Amino acid sequence: MDPESIERKYRRGVFPGRFQPFHLGHLEVVKWALKHVEELAIVIGTAQESHTVVNPFTAGERIIMIRESLKEGNIDLSRILIIPVPDILMNSVWASYLRLFVPEFDVGISRNPLVVRLFKEAGYSVLVPPSFERNKYSSTRIRKMMIAGDDAWRSYVPNAVSRIIDMIDGVKRIREVIGGD
Ligand code: NAP
């Protein structure tokens, strides 16, 4: 028996994020979450948005970025679901609305105070992961570096994310949409 599985208290956890883009801090949260849950559903929130400065990447691009990063990190993909979910206008029913897309789950995983509150109000347990150098690993910071032409953003994301952003010409996309955002 895997000794770590003894600690796993929950059957399925949900970790929502916009992942614009998925970075090394998010990867640490995934590793941390897998110590507590048998299966982890990574919910790609705001799935309807792309091609803006705050949400540059499509849900499809984010799915591939996350899956390739997890592979690269030797994470067991048989314990992972990656599920895109569009936003809705009613925060009060969002946690229940997730059940349309995500198989039955027993715990929400988030540091975002609104998300924590919505999970709790819907009756779910919540796990709050530690900060993994939050001031360093931040999607907002990474996007700002891309806009500024600072190539150091690559050291804050898994190699797979850097590679995929190059493939889709993602930095050029962000810089071009600034004017229209
Ligand atoms: P995010 O910024 O991509 O972050 C995802 C999670 O990772 C957050 O809990 C975040 O905590 C954590 N994280 C980021 N960097 C970290 C680090 N270095 N170390 C540890 N943790 C780190 O996404 P989010 O804003 O939380 O995404 C929530 C999604 O749910 C959005 O798409 C939102 O639209 C959706 N949502 C929708 C509704 C609705 O439709 N009505 C309601 C609620 C939520 P931090 O908070 O510290 O960044």
Boltz pocket constraint, residues with backbone or C-beta under 6 A from the ligand:
constraints:
  - pocket:
      binder: B
      contacts: [[A, 16], [A, 17], [A, 18], [A, 19], [A, 20], [A, 24], [A, 25], [A, 26], [A, 29], [A, 43], [A, 44], [A, 45], [A, 46], [A, 47], [A, 85], [A, 86], [A, 87], [A, 88], [A, 89], [A, 90], [A, 91], [A, 94], [A, 109], [A, 110], [A, 111], [A, 112], [A, 113], [A, 114], [A, 115], [A, 118], [A, 129], [A, 130], [A, 131], [A, 132], [A, 133], [A, 134], [A, 135], [A, 137], [A, 138], [A, 139]]
      max_distance: 6.0
